[in-house]
Each structure stands twice: as C-alpha cells, then as structure tokens.
Amino acid sequence: MGRHGWVMMMRYAKLFAVSFLALFLLSACASTPRSYAEQRLAAENNDPLEPMNRVIFNVNDFLDRLLLRPLAELYRATVPPPIRTRVAAIIKNMGEPVIMANNILQGRMHDAGITFSRFVVNTTIGLGGMFEVANAKQGLPRQTGDFGQTLSVWGFGEGPYLVLPLVGPSTVRDAVGIAADTMASPWQYIVAGQGGTTIRRAYFTATTIAPALSKRESALEELDVLRAGSLDFYAQVRSMYRQYRAGQLGKPLNYILPTFDDEEDDLSP
C-alpha cells in the first residue's frame, strides 16, 4: 500500500474515532423518560436521541427535496433504462468484496465462496459487473453481508436509533458498520496506488454520486407515497427501517420494557 493509501486510512480512522466518541457522549447525555408509557414508547422506538435525529432528518429531507430528488428525476429522464440497469449492476458488483469479507467474519464460508464466485464470473464474463451472469438461476444468489450485520452476529447490541447526515436511518452499531465497510472496500486503495486526479475523481463519482442517484431514482414513487401518506414522516421512516433491518438480520424487534418495584406498580388510587 502506498503512502497516500496509509494517509487515507489514518484519516478514516480518526474520523471514525471522533464520530464514535461523539455518539457515545450524546447517548450518555440523552434524557430518560420517566413515566411507564414514555418508557414503553422509548423502548419500542429505541430513539433516545430523537430531538437530534429529527433535526438531522429534516436537514436530509430538505436536501433531498432541493437537490437529490430533482437530480434523480433528471437521471431517469436522460438515462435510458438499460443503462440505468447496467449502472446499478456495476455498483452491486463493486460491493461484493466487502460482502465476502463479512461472510468470512461471520463464519459463513459457503456464502463467502458463493460471493467470490459471483464476483469473479460477473467481473470477467459479465464485463465488470454490467451483466449478472452468475445469479440465483445458476445457483449463485447474491448474499448479504455488512459489518453492522457482523457485529450483530458477534453479539453486539444495536445501540440507539440514529439518523446520519446525508446517509439516513441507522443505529450506532450500523453506523460503526458503515465506517468499517467504507474502510474495508479495496477500491479506494487500488485507486490511491494508481495516482492521478482523473482516476480519483472517477472513483469518487462511481462510489458516491452514482450509487446515490441510482438508489434515489429507484425509490422515487415509493418515497413520494410514503411522505404524502404519513402524519409523521420521521416516525414512519424510523419504523420501516427498524423492521427492515430486523428482518435482514433475522432477528425480531424485541422491546425491553422497564421494570418497576411494587410501589411504582401499584396504580390504585
């Protein structure tokens, strides 16, 4: 790894450490609801940082309406569907090495082998991932694997619900996972070793702008319907994310309710 690669790693590590410390302090300072009803609702939502999360959510939503959604509409209007499909396929293929690494860390060696085979076949025969030659019909379905999932397998709790700037719904555990997966992606180190501003700009576009536009374009109608039909858009997104993530991890949402002593449980007048 070149000197520039190590510099990038140190910057990511410092950013990760500072972010994690800030999240820990914010979690520690969060107020605890006192009444049984408040504690029950807090346990169900797992959102002690809700005031801060709502601010970040509103900023994200504002930026989405102002910039990302119009760009996604423009992307849909100007880029033909076959090309959009190829772009989405390349983005997925670029994520396969990180999925394979997490498959291994979770002890899922068979799944890691499938992911490796998919990556090799789709990168070569599939022309860089543009075509999914290796697929479920060939006995090589796409696997799931991220470091947030790995931490869950290792027994780490999810931590409080968290809305990340520009990223969106998450938890403390998944935020750590996102940072780890970002640092684990091999492409940044390959690009750093190649040098050259043009290559780095192309990499930034391929890993940041293109995925954001592709993902947002695919969810144009769904998010519009969700926003229009929600009395509380923030709460609806939070609920959907938590249910989706629980299903992805294969774990039901277990609400840990508060306990009270006999005097507090006595509600008789």
Phi, psi and chi 1 to 4 in degrees:
 res  aa     phi    psi   chi1   chi2   chi3   chi4
   1 MET       -  132.9 -177.0 -174.6  -59.3      -
   2 GLY   -73.1  171.5      -      -      -      -
   3 ARG   -60.5  -40.1 -178.9  174.5  179.2  -85.8
   4 HIS   -63.2  -36.6 -175.6   73.4      -      -
   5 GLY   -63.0  -41.1      -      -      -      -
   6 TRP   -67.5  -37.9  -77.2  109.4      -      -
   7 VAL   -61.3  -43.0  171.2      -      -      -
   8 MET   -61.8  -41.8  -71.7 -178.9   64.3      -
   9 MET   -62.5  -43.0  -81.4 -166.1   66.3      -
  10 MET   -64.6  -38.1  -68.7  -56.6  -62.6      -
  11 ARG   -65.0  -44.1  -73.1  177.9  178.6  174.1
  12 TYR   -61.6  -41.7  -81.9  123.4      -      -
  13 ALA   -64.5  -41.7      -      -      -      -
  14 LYS   -65.7  -43.3  -70.5  178.5 -179.4  177.7
  15 LEU   -62.0  -42.3  177.7   61.4      -      -
  16 PHE   -62.8  -44.3  169.2   77.2      -      -
  17 ALA   -64.5  -45.3      -      -      -      -
  18 VAL   -64.0  -43.0  172.1      -      -      -
  19 SER   -63.5  -42.7  -59.6      -      -      -
  20 PHE   -66.2  -39.5 -173.6   79.4      -      -
  21 LEU   -63.5  -42.5  177.6   60.1      -      -
  22 ALA   -63.4  -42.0      -      -      -      -
  23 LEU   -64.4  -39.2  -68.7  172.7      -      -
  24 PHE   -64.0  -43.6  176.4   80.4      -      -
  25 LEU   -66.4  -40.5  -67.7  174.7      -      -
  26 LEU   -64.0  -39.9  -76.2  168.9      -      -
  27 SER   -64.6  -39.7  -60.0      -      -      -
  28 ALA   -68.2  -30.9      -      -      -      -
  29 CYS   -87.9   -7.7  -65.9      -      -      -
  30 ALA   -65.0  138.8      -      -      -      -
  31 SER   -76.0  147.3   59.9      -      -      -
  32 THR  -102.5  125.0  -56.9      -      -      -
  33 PRO   -62.6  147.4   14.5  -21.7      -      -
  34 ARG  -100.5  -42.5  -63.4 -178.0  178.4 -179.6
  35 SER   -71.9  159.4   72.3      -      -      -
  36 TYR   -61.0  -44.5  177.1   81.2      -      -
  37 ALA   -61.5  -41.7      -      -      -      -
  38 GLU   -66.8  -40.8  -72.1  176.8  -25.7      -
  39 GLN   -68.9  -36.9  -69.9 -163.4   37.6      -
  40 ARG   -63.5  -45.8 -178.9 -177.7  178.1   87.8
  41 LEU   -63.9  -40.3 -177.7   61.5      -      -
  42 ALA   -64.0  -38.8      -      -      -      -
  43 ALA   -65.9  -39.0      -      -      -      -
  44 GLU   -68.3  -39.6  -68.6  176.8   -8.5      -
  45 ASN   -85.9  -24.2  -66.1  -27.3      -      -
  46 ASN    50.8   47.7 -171.6   28.9      -      -
  47 ASP  -132.9   61.6 -165.7    4.3      -      -
  48 PRO   -67.8  -17.1   26.4  -35.9      -      -
  49 LEU   -98.0   24.6  -54.6  175.5      -      -
  50 GLU   -54.2  -45.0 -176.2  171.3  -14.0      -
  51 PRO   -56.7  -46.3  -26.9   36.5      -      -
  52 MET   -66.8  -42.1  178.5 -167.6   73.4      -
  53 ASN   -60.7  -39.8  -77.1  -24.7      -      -
  54 ARG   -64.8  -38.3  -77.6 -172.5  177.9  -87.9
  55 VAL   -62.3  -48.2  171.5      -      -      -
  56 ILE   -64.0  -41.0  -61.7  174.1      -      -
  57 PHE   -60.2  -44.4  178.8   85.8      -      -
  58 ASN   -65.0  -38.2  -70.8  -24.9      -      -
  59 VAL   -65.5  -45.0  172.2      -      -      -
  60 ASN   -59.6  -43.1  -74.1   -9.6      -      -
  61 ASP   -65.8  -39.0 -170.3   44.7      -      -
  62 PHE   -62.3  -45.8  171.6   77.0      -      -
  63 LEU   -66.2  -33.3  -67.6  175.6      -      -
  64 ASP   -64.8  -47.3  177.5   72.5      -      -
  65 ARG   -65.5  -38.8  -66.8  170.0 -175.8 -105.7
  66 LEU   -75.5  -39.0  178.4   69.0      -      -
  67 LEU  -126.1  -56.7 -175.6   63.1      -      -
  68 LEU   -67.8  -45.1 -172.3   54.2      -      -
  69 ARG   -63.0  -47.2 -169.6 -174.0 -174.5  -74.4
  70 PRO   -59.4  -38.7  -26.0   35.6      -      -
  71 LEU   -66.4  -37.5  -73.4  176.1      -      -
  72 ALA   -65.2  -39.3      -      -      -      -
  73 GLU   -64.7  -41.7  -72.7 -175.5  -51.2      -
  74 LEU   -63.8  -40.5 -179.9   63.2      -      -
  75 TYR   -59.7  -44.1  175.9   63.5      -      -
  76 ARG   -66.3  -38.9  174.2  179.8  -72.3 -174.6
  77 ALA   -73.3  -28.2      -      -      -      -
  78 THR  -105.3  -21.3   56.9      -      -      -
  79 VAL  -107.4  121.8  178.7      -      -      -
  80 PRO   -60.7  150.0  -20.6   31.6      -      -
  81 PRO   -52.6  -42.6  -28.5   35.9      -      -
  82 PRO   -59.7  -37.9  -24.8   35.9      -      -
  83 ILE   -71.5  -39.8  -63.0  179.9      -      -
  84 ARG   -60.5  -38.2  -63.4 -157.9  -55.3  -93.4
  85 THR   -65.0  -40.6  -59.4      -      -      -
  86 ARG   -66.1  -40.4  -59.6  -74.3   78.9   80.3
  87 VAL   -62.0  -46.8  170.0      -      -      -
  88 ALA   -61.1  -37.6      -      -      -      -
  89 ALA   -67.3  -40.5      -      -      -      -
  90 ILE   -64.0  -42.3  -68.8  172.4      -      -
  91 ILE   -60.8  -43.8  -67.5  169.6      -      -
  92 LYS   -63.6  -41.6  -74.1 -176.3  177.9  179.9
  93 ASN   -64.6  -35.6 -169.0   61.5      -      -
  94 MET   -65.4  -23.0  -70.3  179.3   67.7      -
  95 GLY   -86.3   -7.4      -      -      -      -
  96 GLU   -61.7  -40.0  -63.9  -78.6   20.2      -
  97 PRO   -59.5  -39.0  -27.4   37.0      -      -
  98 VAL   -69.1  -38.7  172.0      -      -      -
  99 ILE   -61.3  -43.8  -67.0  175.7      -      -
 100 MET   -62.4  -42.8 -177.6 -179.2   70.1      -
 101 ALA   -60.5  -41.3      -      -      -      -
 102 ASN   -72.6  -33.1  -78.9  -70.7      -      -
 103 ASN   -57.8  -43.0  -69.5  161.5      -      -
 104 ILE   -66.9  -45.2  -65.9  172.2      -      -
 105 LEU   -62.5  -26.7  -69.5  173.9      -      -
 106 GLN   -89.2    0.1  -65.5  169.7   29.1      -
 107 GLY    77.8   15.4      -      -      -      -
 108 ARG   -94.2   71.6  -63.2  159.8   51.1 -164.5
 109 MET   -67.0  -36.8  -62.6  -54.1  174.2      -
 110 HIS   -63.2  -44.4  177.1   70.2      -      -
 111 ASP   -65.4  -35.9  -66.9  -16.4      -      -
 112 ALA   -63.0  -39.0      -      -      -      -
 113 GLY   -64.8  -39.7      -      -      -      -
 114 ILE   -63.8  -44.2  -69.2  176.5      -      -
 115 THR   -62.9  -42.1  -58.3      -      -      -
 116 PHE   -62.0  -45.2  176.6   76.0      -      -
 117 SER   -62.5  -43.1  -61.0      -      -      -
 118 ARG   -59.2  -45.3  -78.4  177.0   50.6   84.5
 119 PHE   -63.9  -44.9  179.0   70.0      -      -
 120 VAL   -63.8  -48.5  171.1      -      -      -
 121 VAL   -66.4  -47.0  171.7      -      -      -
 122 ASN   -71.0  -28.9  -70.8  -26.7      -      -
 123 THR   -74.4  -34.3  -59.3      -      -      -
 124 THR   -91.3  -72.4   53.6      -      -      -
 125 ILE   -66.0  -34.5  -58.0  176.5      -      -
 126 GLY   -83.6   10.8      -      -      -      -
 127 LEU    56.6   61.8  -56.4  178.3      -      -
 128 GLY    76.7   13.4      -      -      -      -
 129 GLY    97.6    0.7      -      -      -      -
 130 MET   -62.6  -31.2  -75.4 -165.8  -64.2      -
 131 PHE  -123.9  130.7  -59.3   94.0      -      -
 132 GLU   -86.3   80.9 -168.0 -178.9   27.8      -
 133 VAL   -70.0  -42.4 -180.0      -      -      -
 134 ALA   -88.6  112.1      -      -      -      -
 135 ASN  -144.0 -173.1   50.9   42.8      -      -
 136 ALA   -61.3  -34.7      -      -      -      -
 137 LYS   -64.3  -27.0  -67.0 -178.8  179.5  179.3
 138 GLN   -92.9    9.7  -53.0  -59.1  -36.8      -
 139 GLY    79.0   17.3      -      -      -      -
 140 LEU  -128.4   68.1  -63.2  171.9      -      -
 141 PRO   -70.2  152.4   28.3  -35.7      -      -
 142 ARG   -69.0  133.8 -169.0  167.1 -166.3  -96.0
 143 GLN   -95.0  164.8  -56.0  -60.6  -53.4      -
 144 THR  -104.1  153.0   61.8      -      -      -
 145 GLY   174.4  113.6      -      -      -      -
 146 ASP  -142.6  165.5   58.2   73.1      -      -
 147 PHE   -72.6  -24.9 -162.7   65.7      -      -
 148 GLY   -62.7  -41.8      -      -      -      -
 149 GLN   -64.3  -40.8 -176.8 -173.6   60.2      -
 150 THR   -61.1  -44.5  -61.3      -      -      -
 151 LEU   -61.6  -36.0  -69.6  173.9      -      -
 152 SER   -63.8  -44.0  175.9      -      -      -
 153 VAL   -62.7  -35.3  170.8      -      -      -
 154 TRP   -76.5   -6.2  -71.1   -6.5      -      -
 155 GLY   101.1    8.2      -      -      -      -
 156 PHE   -79.3  136.6  -72.8   88.5      -      -
 157 GLY   -70.2  161.3      -      -      -      -
 158 GLU   -74.9  -22.5   65.0  178.3   -1.4      -
 159 GLY    73.2  179.5      -      -      -      -
 160 PRO   -64.1  151.2  -19.0   30.6      -      -
 161 TYR   -60.5  143.0  176.7   76.1      -      -
 162 LEU  -146.2  133.5 -171.4   67.0      -      -
 163 VAL  -102.1  119.9 -179.8      -      -      -
 164 LEU   -93.0  138.3  -61.0  174.7      -      -
 165 PRO   -56.0  129.2  -24.9   34.1      -      -
 166 LEU    69.8  -22.4  -57.6  179.3      -      -
 167 VAL   -91.1  -50.0  176.5      -      -      -
 168 GLY   111.9 -150.8      -      -      -      -
 169 PRO   -60.9  141.0  -20.9   32.4      -      -
 170 SER  -164.7 -169.3 -176.9      -      -      -
 171 THR  -136.1  172.1   61.1      -      -      -
 172 VAL   -60.1  -43.0  169.1      -      -      -
 173 ARG   -62.0  -45.0 -178.8  180.0   64.1 -161.5
 174 ASP   -70.5  -29.6  -74.1  -15.6      -      -
 175 ALA   -64.8  -42.7      -      -      -      -
 176 VAL   -61.7  -39.7  173.7      -      -      -
 177 GLY   -63.2  -41.4      -      -      -      -
 178 ILE   -61.8  -43.9  -69.0  170.7      -      -
 179 ALA   -62.5  -43.2      -      -      -      -
 180 ALA   -66.0  -43.3      -      -      -      -
 181 ASP   -64.3  -36.6  -73.7  -21.7      -      -
 182 THR   -62.5  -43.7  -59.7      -      -      -
 183 MET   -71.2  -27.6  -69.9 -173.3  -70.2      -
 184 ALA   -81.3  -19.0      -      -      -      -
 185 SER   -60.4  125.1  178.2      -      -      -
 186 PRO   -73.6  -19.0   29.2  -35.8      -      -
 187 TRP   -64.7  -37.0  -51.6  113.9      -      -
 188 GLN   -63.0  -35.8   58.9 -170.3  -42.1      -
 189 TYR   -75.6  -33.9  -53.6  112.0      -      -
 190 ILE   -64.0  -44.4  -64.9  173.6      -      -
 191 VAL   -65.4  -41.5  170.0      -      -      -
 192 ALA   -62.0  -35.5      -      -      -      -
 193 GLY   -72.5  -26.5      -      -      -      -
 194 GLN   -75.9  -35.1  -64.6  -62.7  -39.3      -
 195 GLY    73.3  172.3      -      -      -      -
 196 GLY    97.6  127.9      -      -      -      -
 197 THR   -65.6  -38.5  -56.9      -      -      -
 198 THR   -61.9  -44.0  -58.0      -      -      -
 199 ILE   -64.9  -41.8  -65.0  177.5      -      -
 200 ARG   -66.4  -39.2  -68.1  176.1 -173.1  171.3
 201 ARG   -65.3  -40.9  -74.2  177.5  178.3  172.6
 202 ALA   -63.3  -39.6      -      -      -      -
 203 TYR   -65.1  -43.4  169.1   75.4      -      -
 204 PHE   -59.3  -43.1  175.7   79.8      -      -
 205 THR   -64.0  -43.1  -59.2      -      -      -
 206 ALA   -67.5  -31.3      -      -      -      -
 207 THR  -104.0   -9.3   58.3      -      -      -
 208 THR  -121.9  -64.0  -54.6      -      -      -
 209 ILE   -70.4  -48.2  -61.1  177.0      -      -
 210 ALA   -61.0  -47.6      -      -      -      -
 211 PRO   -61.9  -39.1  -24.7   35.2      -      -
 212 ALA   -63.7  -45.3      -      -      -      -
 213 LEU   -66.9  -42.5  -77.4  178.9      -      -
 214 SER   -63.6  -45.5  179.0      -      -      -
 215 LYS   -66.8  -42.1 -174.5  175.9 -179.4 -180.0
 216 ARG   -68.9  -37.9 -172.6   62.7 -177.9   90.1
 217 GLU   -63.7  -37.2 -177.3  -84.5  -30.5      -
 218 SER   -71.8  -15.5   66.1      -      -      -
 219 ALA  -116.2   20.0      -      -      -      -
 220 LEU   -57.5  -56.0  -82.1  172.4      -      -
 221 GLU   -68.7  -40.2  -68.7   78.5   13.0      -
 222 GLU   -61.6  -45.6  -70.7   81.5   -5.5      -
 223 LEU   -69.6  -35.6  -80.7 -179.8      -      -
 224 ASP   -62.0  -44.8  -74.0  -11.9      -      -
 225 VAL   -64.7  -42.7  170.8      -      -      -
 226 LEU   -63.4  -44.2 -177.7   64.2      -      -
 227 ARG   -65.1  -43.4 -178.6 -174.9  -76.3  113.0
 228 ALA   -69.0  -31.6      -      -      -      -
 229 GLY   -96.9    6.7      -      -      -      -
 230 SER  -106.3  129.3  -59.9      -      -      -
 231 LEU   -71.3  -33.1  -65.4  176.0      -      -
 232 ASP  -132.3   94.2 -173.0  -17.5      -      -
 233 PHE   -59.2  -40.6 -173.2   37.6      -      -
 234 TYR   -59.6  -50.1  168.5   84.6      -      -
 235 ALA   -64.4  -36.1      -      -      -      -
 236 GLN   -66.5  -44.0 -172.3   69.6   17.7      -
 237 VAL   -64.7  -41.8  170.7      -      -      -
 238 ARG   -59.3  -47.5  177.3 -177.0   60.2 -162.9
 239 SER   -62.3  -44.8  176.4      -      -      -
 240 MET   -64.6  -41.5  -70.2 -174.6   63.3      -
 241 TYR   -63.6  -46.0  172.3   78.6      -      -
 242 ARG   -64.2  -40.2  -63.6 -158.4   65.7 -140.2
 243 GLN   -68.5  -42.7  -68.3  178.7   44.1      -
 244 TYR   -61.9  -45.2  166.1   78.4      -      -
 245 ARG   -68.0  -38.4 -170.0   58.6  170.2  156.7
 246 ALA   -62.7  -41.8      -      -      -      -
 247 GLY   -65.0  -38.6      -      -      -      -
 248 GLN   -65.3  -36.3 -165.6  176.0   42.6      -
 249 LEU   -85.0   -8.7  -62.8  175.9      -      -
 250 GLY    71.9   26.9      -      -      -      -
 251 LYS  -127.5  128.8  -64.8 -177.6  177.5 -179.0
 252 PRO   -69.5  158.1   27.1  -34.7      -      -
 253 LEU   -76.0  107.0  -70.0  175.0      -      -
 254 ASN   -98.0  114.0  -65.4  -40.7      -      -
 255 TYR   -86.7  118.7  -55.7  138.6      -      -
 256 ILE   -90.0  105.2  -57.5  175.6      -      -
 257 LEU   -86.7  153.6  -60.1 -179.5      -      -
 258 PRO   -69.9  155.3   27.5  -35.4      -      -
 259 THR  -111.5  150.3   57.3      -      -      -
 260 PHE  -129.7  154.6  -60.8   89.2      -      -
 261 ASP   -80.3  176.3   56.4   32.5      -      -
 262 ASP   -59.8  -37.4  -67.7  -21.7      -      -
 263 GLU   -67.3  -40.2  -67.9 -178.2    1.0      -
 264 GLU   -72.3  -28.5  -70.0  175.1  -35.1      -
 265 ASP   -77.8  -16.7  -79.6  -19.2      -      -
 266 ASP   -79.6  100.5 -174.8    6.4      -      -
 267 LEU   -99.7    8.4  -57.8  179.1      -      -
 268 SER   -71.3  146.7   58.7      -      -      -
 269 PRO   -68.4      -   21.8  -29.3      -      -
